[in-house]
Every structure is written in structure tokens, then in C-alpha cells.
């Protein structure tokens, strides 16, 4: 778990970690379970939805309340 101050930096950190995993050919470790896709589809914030589809969830007080609740 990584704590980052802003929503933007939280998302950027997730994207960087996914990029590093892909560069190392280890992105197969980052996959959302099939059961999560119904929840992911309900997310409103597009970039959040994108990283969640790739198996990484983020949480930040700057997220929409509905998105935070879905992530929790």
C-alpha cells in the first residue's frame, strides 16, 4: 500500500507501477478478478476505472464519494 497526498499523484503512482510491471514483462500479475468487473463498470472517474481494470485500486479523499465507496 502506498500513500500519496493528492488524487492526481495517487493515480500517477498507480500508472507508473503498472508501466514498470509491463516493461519488466510482469504485468500478468496485475489482473482484476472477473467478479470485480461489475463493480469497476460502475466507477465514474475514467482514469480510476482504467487502472482498476488492470488490477490496481487506488483510494484518495479527492475521489468522488461513490467511487471511494465502490473501491472500499
GUNUKOL-319604 format. One line per field, with one value per residue (C-alpha): x, z, y; residue in one letter; residue number from 1. Coordinates in nm, 4 decimals. Each point is the difference from the previous one (the first is absolute). Layout:
# residues N
east	c(X	...) $
up	c(Z	...) $
north	c(Y	...) $
type	c(a	...) $
seq	c(NUM	...) $
# end
This chain:
# residues 72
east	c(0.0000	0.1315	-0.1276	0.0124	-0.1353	-0.2139	-0.2441	0.2048	0.3255	-0.1730	-0.1168	0.3415	0.1694	-0.2334	0.0647	0.3773	-0.0088	-0.2029	0.2419	0.3007	-0.1714	-0.0697	0.3602	0.1218	-0.2544	-0.1676	-0.3317	-0.1674	0.0121	-0.2412	-0.3413	-0.3360	-0.2032	-0.3018	-0.2259	0.1343	-0.1096	-0.3603	0.1300	0.2617	-0.2681	-0.1797	0.3023	-0.0507	0.3602	0.1417	0.3679	-0.0971	-0.2011	0.3004	0.2474	-0.2571	-0.0537	0.3733	-0.0156	0.0984	-0.2384	0.0679	-0.1625	0.0177	-0.2268	-0.0082	-0.1926	-0.3732	-0.1812	-0.1696	0.3337	0.1631	-0.2841	0.0303	0.3756	-0.0463) $
up	c(0.0000	-0.0990	0.1437	-0.2233	0.0819	-0.3017	-0.2183	-0.3076	0.1541	0.1302	-0.3522	-0.1471	0.2468	-0.0983	-0.3701	0.0541	0.1886	-0.2790	-0.2609	0.1860	0.0281	-0.3738	-0.0830	0.2129	-0.1659	0.3373	-0.0718	0.0059	0.3799	-0.0248	-0.0993	0.1545	0.0891	-0.2229	0.2971	0.0228	-0.3476	0.1020	0.2629	-0.2296	-0.2605	0.2582	0.0603	-0.1275	-0.0138	-0.3293	0.1017	0.3177	-0.2063	-0.2294	0.2759	0.1759	-0.3203	0.0067	0.3571	0.2064	0.2298	0.1377	0.2834	0.0700	0.1735	-0.3273	-0.1774	-0.0444	0.3020	-0.2125	-0.1485	0.3434	0.1299	-0.2926	0.0509	0.3703) $
north	c(0.0000	0.3397	0.3265	0.3066	0.3460	0.0928	-0.1889	0.0844	-0.1245	-0.3128	-0.0794	0.0855	-0.2352	-0.2840	0.0655	0.0073	-0.3306	-0.1590	0.1392	-0.1422	-0.3391	0.0019	0.0966	-0.2921	-0.2316	-0.0491	0.1667	-0.3423	0.0323	0.2936	-0.1257	0.0683	-0.3058	-0.0563	0.0676	0.3580	0.1093	0.0660	0.2416	0.1548	0.0765	0.2184	0.2264	0.3556	0.1253	-0.1350	-0.0185	-0.1864	-0.2460	-0.0501	-0.0918	-0.2186	-0.1963	-0.0652	-0.1301	0.3048	0.1804	0.3452	0.1884	0.3690	0.2503	0.1970	-0.2754	0.0256	-0.1413	-0.2680	-0.1096	-0.0101	-0.2158	-0.2397	-0.0305	-0.0636) $
type	c(x	x	x	x	x	x	x	x	x	x	x	x	x	x	x	x	x	x	x	x	x	x	x	x	x	x	x	x	x	x	x	x	x	x	x	x	x	x	x	x	x	x	x	x	x	x	x	x	x	x	x	x	x	x	x	x	x	x	x	x	x	x	x	x	x	x	x	x	x	x	x	x) $
seq	c(1	2	3	4	5	6	7	8	9	10	11	12	13	14	15	16	17	18	19	20	21	22	23	24	25	26	27	28	29	30	31	32	33	34	35	36	37	38	39	40	41	42	43	44	45	46	47	48	49	50	51	52	53	54	55	56	57	58	59	60	61	62	63	64	65	66	67	68	69	70	71	72) $
# end
